[in-house]
Amino acid sequence: MIKVSRRKTRSYLLQALYARSMSWVHFDESAFLLAFFDPMTTTSLDIPYFQSTFFWVIEKEPELLTLIHKYAPKFDIATMPVGNLLPIMIAAYEMLYLSLDVIPEKVSINEAIELAKIFSDDTAKTMVNGVLNALKDDRAIIMETLKVNTLAPRFFI
């Protein structure tokens, strides 16, 4: 029996979101998985988590960008590398919205830092850690604020 790996799933999820953000047209995640990853590898993915999170990160993009803008004010979202944004977006989604499963906030933060180490530059892990820890501390306030103010979608149009 093949063990399902949420860590591996997050890595594939980040790559799928990156590909989707660069395509600006129809994106089929199952075709993406078949084209880029061998079938044996994809059997170890948590497919319900992958599909749900893929869909909802795209749907919640305005709210997630608003949070990143608020908690990383020194960084311009328009010029920030997608490799810095996506780990934050995935973890923030898990911390604020995920209903499929309960993931401890520390796990979401640590996994996002690991994704940043792999898919971004050396400074990204510090920013990812700072943004997500601030988000964790202000969670109740954030949920109220997001009902009123959000930025426009930028990557998943």
C-alpha positions as CSV (number, residue, x, y, z in Angstrom):
1,M,0.0,0.0,0.0
2,I,1.4,3.4,-1.0
3,K,1.4,6.0,1.7
4,V,-0.2,9.3,0.9
5,S,2.2,12.3,1.5
6,R,0.7,15.7,2.3
7,R,4.2,17.2,2.1
8,K,4.7,15.9,-1.5
9,T,1.1,17.0,-2.3
10,R,1.9,20.5,-1.2
11,S,5.0,20.6,-3.5
12,Y,3.0,19.4,-6.5
13,L,0.2,21.8,-5.5
14,L,2.7,24.7,-5.6
15,Q,3.9,23.7,-9.0
16,A,0.4,23.3,-10.3
17,L,-0.6,26.8,-9.0
18,Y,2.6,28.2,-10.5
19,A,1.8,26.6,-13.9
20,R,-1.8,27.9,-13.6
21,S,-0.6,31.4,-12.8
22,M,1.6,31.5,-15.9
23,S,-0.8,30.0,-18.3
24,W,-3.6,32.6,-18.2
25,V,-5.9,30.2,-20.1
26,H,-7.7,27.0,-19.3
27,F,-5.7,24.8,-16.9
28,D,-6.6,21.2,-16.3
29,E,-4.9,19.9,-13.1
30,S,-5.3,16.2,-14.0
31,A,-3.7,16.8,-17.4
32,F,-0.9,18.7,-15.6
33,L,-0.3,15.8,-13.2
34,L,-0.2,13.3,-16.1
35,A,2.1,15.5,-18.2
36,F,4.6,16.3,-15.5
37,F,4.6,13.5,-13.0
38,D,4.8,9.8,-13.4
39,P,1.6,7.8,-12.4
40,M,3.4,6.0,-9.5
41,T,4.3,9.3,-8.0
42,T,0.8,10.7,-8.2
43,T,-0.6,7.7,-6.4
44,S,1.1,9.0,-3.2
45,L,-0.6,12.4,-3.5
46,D,-3.6,13.4,-1.3
47,I,-5.8,14.0,-4.3
48,P,-8.9,15.4,-2.4
49,Y,-6.6,17.9,-0.6
50,F,-4.8,18.8,-3.9
51,Q,-8.1,19.4,-5.8
52,S,-9.8,21.3,-3.0
53,T,-6.8,23.5,-2.2
54,F,-6.0,24.1,-5.8
55,F,-9.5,25.3,-6.5
56,W,-9.9,27.4,-3.3
57,V,-6.5,29.1,-3.4
58,I,-7.5,30.4,-6.8
59,E,-11.0,31.4,-5.6
60,K,-9.6,33.1,-2.4
61,E,-6.7,34.9,-4.3
62,P,-8.0,38.4,-3.6
63,E,-8.2,37.7,0.2
64,L,-4.9,35.9,0.3
65,L,-3.1,38.8,-1.6
66,T,-4.7,41.3,0.8
67,L,-3.2,39.4,3.7
68,I,0.2,39.2,2.2
69,H,0.0,42.9,1.4
70,K,-0.9,43.7,5.0
71,Y,1.7,41.5,6.6
72,A,4.5,42.1,4.2
73,P,4.2,45.9,3.6
74,K,7.8,46.3,2.6
75,F,7.3,44.0,-0.4
76,D,5.4,45.0,-3.5
77,I,3.1,42.2,-4.5
78,A,3.3,43.2,-8.2
79,T,7.0,42.5,-8.2
80,M,7.3,39.8,-5.6
81,P,8.3,36.4,-7.1
82,V,5.4,33.9,-7.3
83,G,7.7,31.4,-5.6
84,N,7.5,33.7,-2.5
85,L,3.7,34.2,-2.7
86,L,2.5,30.7,-3.3
87,P,3.8,29.1,-0.1
88,I,2.2,31.9,1.9
89,M,-1.1,31.5,-0.1
90,I,-1.2,27.7,0.5
91,A,-0.5,28.0,4.2
92,A,-2.8,30.9,4.7
93,Y,-5.6,29.0,3.0
94,E,-5.0,26.0,5.2
95,M,-5.0,28.2,8.4
96,L,-8.0,30.2,7.6
97,Y,-10.3,28.3,5.2
98,L,-9.5,24.6,4.9
99,S,-12.5,22.5,5.9
100,L,-11.5,19.2,4.4
101,D,-9.1,18.5,7.3
102,V,-7.6,20.1,10.4
103,I,-4.0,21.0,10.0
104,P,-2.1,22.5,13.0
105,E,-1.0,26.1,12.2
106,K,2.6,25.3,13.0
107,V,2.6,22.5,10.5
108,S,1.2,24.8,7.8
109,I,3.8,27.4,8.6
110,N,6.7,24.9,8.7
111,E,5.6,23.3,5.4
112,A,5.4,26.8,3.8
113,I,8.9,27.6,4.9
114,E,10.1,24.3,3.4
115,L,8.4,25.1,0.1
116,A,10.0,28.6,0.1
117,K,13.4,27.0,0.7
118,I,12.9,24.7,-2.3
119,F,11.1,27.0,-4.8
120,S,12.4,30.5,-3.9
121,D,15.5,32.4,-2.9
122,D,17.3,32.4,0.5
123,T,15.4,35.4,1.9
124,A,11.9,34.0,1.2
125,K,11.9,31.7,4.2
126,T,12.2,34.6,6.6
127,M,9.4,36.5,4.9
128,V,7.2,33.5,4.7
129,N,7.8,32.8,8.4
130,G,7.1,36.4,9.5
131,V,3.9,36.8,7.4
132,L,2.4,33.5,8.5
133,N,3.2,33.9,12.2
134,A,1.7,37.4,12.2
135,L,-1.4,35.9,10.4
136,K,-1.6,33.2,13.0
137,D,-1.5,35.7,15.8
138,D,-4.2,38.0,14.2
139,R,-6.5,35.3,12.9
140,A,-9.8,36.5,14.4
141,I,-9.2,40.1,13.3
142,I,-8.2,38.9,9.8
143,M,-11.5,37.1,9.3
144,E,-13.5,40.2,10.1
145,T,-11.3,42.5,7.9
146,L,-11.5,40.2,4.9
147,K,-15.2,40.7,4.8
148,V,-14.7,44.3,4.0
149,N,-11.4,45.0,2.1
150,T,-9.7,42.8,-0.5
151,L,-7.4,43.3,-3.4
152,A,-8.2,42.4,-7.0
153,P,-7.1,39.0,-8.4
154,R,-3.6,39.2,-10.0
155,F,-2.3,35.7,-10.9
156,F,-5.3,33.5,-11.5
157,I,-7.4,35.7,-13.7
